Amino acid sequence: MSKDNANPTVYSIADEVAAGRSKSKVWQRMANKEEDVDTMDSEDALDLEVIDSEEVFDLIRNINDPEHPLTLEQLNVAQLRHITVDHSKSSVSVVFTPTIPHCSMATLIGLCIRVQLLRCLPQRFKVDINVEAGTHQSEKSVNKQLNDKERVAAAMENAHLIEVVNQCLSTYH
């Protein structure tokens, strides 16, 4: 099978990622998921934690691209400047940038971002995932699919799709 973008541009990543450091309790919870849940902070404590854009970025930056052995950060698909957290509305918005305008993996990448955030963030957060305006030929269709709860739920009932998503998220093992 040929790749949509056989030779993507690779960007340098922030030093804190290279050193494996992160300040987020939410990220630490995912990174240490083999740890007994009883030894971690309670869900109530995580709900009260003020989560910022950097912490959300920590959660998605190391997601593997479905086509390449690179992360979303290395491909500049996920960028800190495109993440917004609004505590007054309990919402998180992530805008991602596909590497090419006809990327067939855009919906899968967005689904991986959504699943990662739904698994990691307190349930009070509404998560919106969108393709950056003007960067994909099917932007409206992809955005509609990624933000439709029923479509996302149906996608996550597909065993093969769950396996692919889990592979993309496997950097947390």
Sequence and secondary structure as in RCSB ss.txt:
>XXXX:A:sequence
MSKDNANPTVYSIADEVAAGRSKSKVWQRMANKEEDVDTMDSEDALDLEVIDSEEVFDLIRNINDPEHPLTLEQL
NVAQLRHITVDHSKSSVSVVFTPTIPHCSMATLIGLCIRVQLLRCLPQRFKVDINVEAGTHQSEKSVNKQLNDKE
RVAAAMENAHLIEVVNQCLSTYH
>XXXX:A:secstr
   SSSS       HHHHTT    HHHHHHHTTTS GGGS  HHHHHHS   HHHHHHHHTT B SSSSSBTTTT
TSS GGGEEEETTTTEEEEEE  SSTT TTHHHHHHHHHHHHHHHS TT EEEEEE TTS TTHHHHHHHHT HH
HHHHHTT HHHHHHHHHHTGGG 
